[in-house]
Amino acid sequence: MDSIDTGITAWMLVSTALVLLMVPGLAMFYGGLVRTKNVIGTMMHSFAAMSIVTIIWTVCGYSMTFGENVLGGWFGWNWDYVFFQGIDGSIMKDAGIPEYVFAMFQGKFAIITPAIIAGAFAERVKFRGYCVFIALWSLLIYNPLCHWIWSGDGWLNGRAIDFAGGTVIHISAGIAGLVAAFYLGARRGYPKNTMSPNNLVMTLMGAGLLWVGWFGFNAGSSVNSGLQTAQALAVTQIAAAAGAFTWMCIEGIVHKKVTSLGAVSGILAGLVAITPAAGDVLPWGAIVLGILASIASYLAIEVKNRMGYDDTLDVFGIHGVSGIIGGVFLAFMLREGSGAGNILTQLWYQVEGILVSLTYAGVVTLLLLILVEKTIGLRLTKEEENEGMDHSLHGEHGYGLSNLM
């Protein structure tokens, strides 16, 4: 017990709780943006991920991610990590924390990633199909990607900088959402019929919880409670503020009105962009990344609207695009001593990691969608979609109402 650093352990316990808080925050954020008849079904996607992915992570996910290379390094494996059977008394000497804390902290990242994807196909998927899809996605996409970049044996470890999950989480979830949106097709009636958010107040509250939880997401990724922890926390706040301010300015100039939805979209864009860079850029870099991510995400959503494809809650437009912005441009903003020491070399490493994430997650996601759709089914029937997910899949109404607005 003398080798446990109680200060670091306490902070990592708080960080773990903060990251888990992001999942109900995401549920509120997404739930407020869909129509009344789909609010419960949409929020259930996040809560189902908390259950399903936790079990997978306990049984084999932690082993696949942080174990030693198997099958040519496709993923890792360590029998001591299966069911956490070998870490019951383990203390991570470098960090001075019980390994349980690290395993649970990383497990929260595994939970939120497939939950993010759900926003791209909100309002049109079967619950059981979604559950099978995220289980397979976690096993075959998230765990290998995480192993490649964050495990000591991973082939991208030490090359691409991804402090807290820009490549592992947001880019992979973004491209998976884009593939799913195209494969499943648009919601019936989109874009001709108006599909307004049912509760923007709930979306604002969800965005606030995400912002608070992101401090655990980024600052906790230092696995310390020292200088880098403080640096990561500071730039997280700054980037989110810069993203929100930029989006509000864009809307004020273009539309002469600033919307709450635009403000929270800017917050998310800034938070996503700083995620891969949080431990390695100075505050001025956080401002630049927040600005660039907000502009790029705004333009991406404009392109989506013109093309007419139905990424319901703009998963690729915000998570994918902002993750790419953060992953690429951090190479030009690194504090002294970070990265490869050469901008062009580090830029290549960043592009390499992004391309790997986009390609691997995109291709395997498509295969998983086909598999699930052709076996147990994924897309709602016309009758189920018209009736709404809440009643047709869960037998409930989010607001105790019987209307299908």
N, C-alpha and C positions, 0 to 999 in steps of 0.2 A: 504493500500500500504506500510505502514511502516514495515510490517512483511516480506516483500520480501527481500531476500538477493540478491542484484543485481549481485554480483561477482559470486556466485554459479549459478544463473540463466543464466548469460552470458556464463559460461563454458558449462552448460547443453544444451544451444541452439547450441553452436559449436559442441558438441558431437553428438547431434541429426543429424546435417548436415553431420558430418563425417561418421556416420553409414549409412546414405542414400547414400553417395558417394560410399560406398562399393558395392552397387547393380549394378550401371553401370560398376564399376570395375570388378565385377564378370562376367557381360555380356561380357566385353572385354576379360577377362581371358578365359572363355569358348568359346567365338566366334572365337578366334584365334586358338583353338585346333581342331576344326572340319574341315570337307572338305569344299571347296569353295561353293558348292551348298547348304550348310546348315548354313552358317554364320548368315544370317538374322533371320532365324527360331530359331536358338539357342539363339541369343541375345534377341529375343522377349520374351523368357521364363522369363528372369529377369525383363524386363519392364512390362510384363503382371502382374507379382507378385506385383509390386509397385502399380498398379491400383486396382487389385482385393482384395488384402489383406488389403489395406488401408480402403476400403469401409467396409469390414467385421469387421475390428478392431474398426471402428467408430460406427457401428451399434450395435455390441454385443461382439466383441472380448475382449475389455478392461474390460467389465463387467464380462465375463466368466473367465477371468484371475485373476482379482483383487477384485472381489466381494466376498461376504460371501458364505460359503459352501452350496451347494444344491445337492440333489440326493446322499446323503452320502459322499459329498466331491468330487464327480467326477469332478465337475467344480464349479466356483463361479457365483454369480449373484447379481447385484445391479442396480435397475432401474434408479438410478441417473447417472449411467455410460452409459446407452443406448443412443446413439447419442450424448454422452458427455453432456446431457442436465442438469446434476446437478453439473458440474464442471466449469461452465462458469466464476464464480467469486471465485473459490476455490484456496486456497493457502495451500500447504503442509507445515505444521508448523515445522516438524522435519528437512526438507531440506531447507525451506525458498524459495521455487520456486512455480510458478503457476502450478497447477496440469496439465494444458494443456501441459506443457513442458515434464513432466514425461510421460504422456500418449503418446505423439508423439515419445519420445525417445524409449519407449518400443515397440511402433508400428513398428519402423524400424527393430527391432529384428524379429518381426512376419513376416515382408516382406521377409527378406533375407533367412529365414530357408527353405521354400518350393522352393525358387529359387536355393538353393544349390542342392537340390534333382535332379533337372532337368539335371544336368551333368551326372547322371548315365544312363539315357535313351536318351541321346542326339542323334539326327539324325534319330529317328524312331517313334515319337509320333505325333498324330494329335493335332493341336493347341486347338481346342475346347475341346477335351478330357482332355488335360493338364489343361486348365483353370478350368474345373469342378473339376478335381482331386485336384488341390492345394486349391481350395475353401473349399472342404470337409476336406482335410488334416489339414488346418488351424483351422477349427472349431472343429474337433473331435480328433485331436492329439496334435497340438501345444498348443492350449489354455488350455486343461486339464493338460498337462505336466507342463506348465508354472505355472499354479495355484498350483499344488502340491509342487513345489520347491520354487517358489519366492513369493507366496502370504502368508500373515501372517496366514491364515487359512489352508494352505497346509500341508498335513501330513508328507511331507519330509522336510519342512522348519525347519531350525535349526538342521538338521541331515546331509544330504549330502551338502558339500560345492560346490557351483557352482556360482562363483563370477559373471561371465559374459556370461555363456551359453554353457559350455562344454557338459553338460548332456541334457539340454533343447533344444539346437540348434544342435550342431555338431554330437552328438551320435544319436539323433533321426533322423536327416537328413541322416546320414551315413547308418543306418540300413534300412531306407526307400528306399534309393537308391539301396542297395544290393538286397532287396526283389523285387524291380521293375525290376532290371536287369535280375534276374532269371525268373520272371513271364513273362516278355515281350519277352525274348529271345534276341539273338544277332542280330546285324545289318546284313543284307544280305551280304554275302561274307566274314564276319569276322570269323576267323582271317586270312584266306588265302589271301585275297586281301589287298594290302597296303592302309592304310587309314591315310595319313600323315596330320599334322596340316597345315592349309592354311596360317597362319600368326603368327609366333612366336613373332614378334615385338609387335603385339597387345596384345598377352598373357603377355609379359613382362610388358607392360604399365598397363595392368589390375592388375597384381600382385603388382605393385607399388602403385596403388590406394587402393588396399585392405590393404596393409601394413599401409599406412597413415590413412585410415579409421578405422583401428583396434585400434588406440589410443582412438578414441571416443567410440568404442565398449567396450574396457576394462576399461580405465581410467574413462570414463563417468559412468560406472556401480557403482562407489562409490557414485553417486548422491551427490557429494560434490566437493569442489575445495581445499582440504586440503592435509594432509600428505599421506593418503591412495591413493588419486588420483595420486600423484607423484610416489608413490611406484608401482602402477599398470602400469603407463606409462613406467617407467624404465624397469620393467621386461618384458613387451611386446616387447620392442625393443631388449632386450638381447636374449630372447627365439627365436625370428625370425632370428636373426643373427646366433645363435648357430645351428638352424635347417638347414639354408642354407649352412653354413660352413661344417656341417657333411655330407650332401648329396653330396656336391662337392667333399669331401674327398673320399666318397664311390665310386663315379663314377671314380675319378682319379685313385683309386687303382684297381678297377674291370675292367673298360673299357679303362683306359688310356686317356680318354677324359672327360672333364667337359661340360655338356650341359646346355643350358639356361633353358630348361624344368626341368631338375633336380634341378637347383638352385631355381626356383620359387616353385617347389614342396616342397623343404626343408623349404623355407620361410613359406608356408602355414602350414606345419606340426608343426613348432615351434609356430606359432601364435595360432593354434587350441589347442595345448597342454597347453599353458599358460592361455588360456581363463578361465577355471574353477578356476585357482589358482592365478590369477593376484593380488588379494588383500591380499594374505595370505602367499606368499613365498618370500624368500630373493633372491638376484641376482644369487647366486650360484645354487639355486634350479631351476631358469629359464634356466640356461645353461644346467643343467642335463636333464630337461624336453625337451628342444629343441633337444638335442642329442638323447635321447631315442625315441622321437617321429619320428625323421628322420629315424633312423635305423628301427624301427617297421613298418613305412609306406613303406619304400623301400622294405622290406621283404614281406609285404602284397601284394604289386603290383607284385612282382616276383611270389608269389603264384597264384595270379589271372591269370597271363600270362600262367602259367603251367596248371592251371585248364581249361582255355579257356572260362570262362564266360565273358560277355561283360558289365562291369561297365565302360562305355565309357570314362569318365574323372576322374575315380578313386575317386569317392565320398566316398565310404566306406574305401578304402585304405588310404586316407588322413584324411578326416573329422572324420569318424567313429573310425578308429584305433588310431589316435592322440588324439581324445577326450577321449577315454578310457585310454590311457597312462597318460594324464594329470589328469583325474579324480581319477585314482588309486594312482599314485605315489606322488601326492601332500600331501597325508597323512603322508609321511615320511619327508616332507620338510617344514612344517608349522613353521612360526615364533612364538615365545613365546606368548601365550595368544590367539592363533587362534584355532578354532575347539573344539573338545570334551576334549582336554587335555590328552588324552590317544591314542597312535598311533593305537593300535588294534581296539579300539572302533571306531575311525574315519575311519579307513580302512574299517570296516564293513559298516559304513554309506555310504561310497563312492561306494562300490561294490553294496550295496542295490539300490542306486539311478541309477547306470549304468544298472543293471539288469532290473529295472522297465522301464527305457527308451527303452532298447533294446526289451523287451518283448512287451510292450504296443504299441510302434510305429511300430514294425515289424508286429505284428498280425493285427492291425487295418489297416495298409497300404495295406496288402494283400487283406483284405476285400474290401477296397475302389477301388483297382485296378480291382478286379473282377467285382464290381458293375459298374464302368465306362466303362470297356471294353465290358460288356454284354449289356449295354444300348445304349450309344451313340458312343462307339468305342474309342479306344485309340491308338492301333498300326496302323501305316501307311500301306497302301496296297503296294504290290510289285511295282506297277507302280509309286505310289507317292514317295516311298523311292528311287527308281532308278532315278527319275526326280529331286529329291531334295526338301527339305522343302521350300526353298526360293521361288521357282517358283510354286510348286504344292499347297502350302498353303497360300502364301502371294502375289504371282504374281510379284515378284521382284527378282533382282540379287544383291548380296552384293557388287560386284565390277563392276557392269555394264557389266558383261561377260555373254555369252550364253553357255559356256562350262559347263560340269557337272563333273568336276574333284573333 
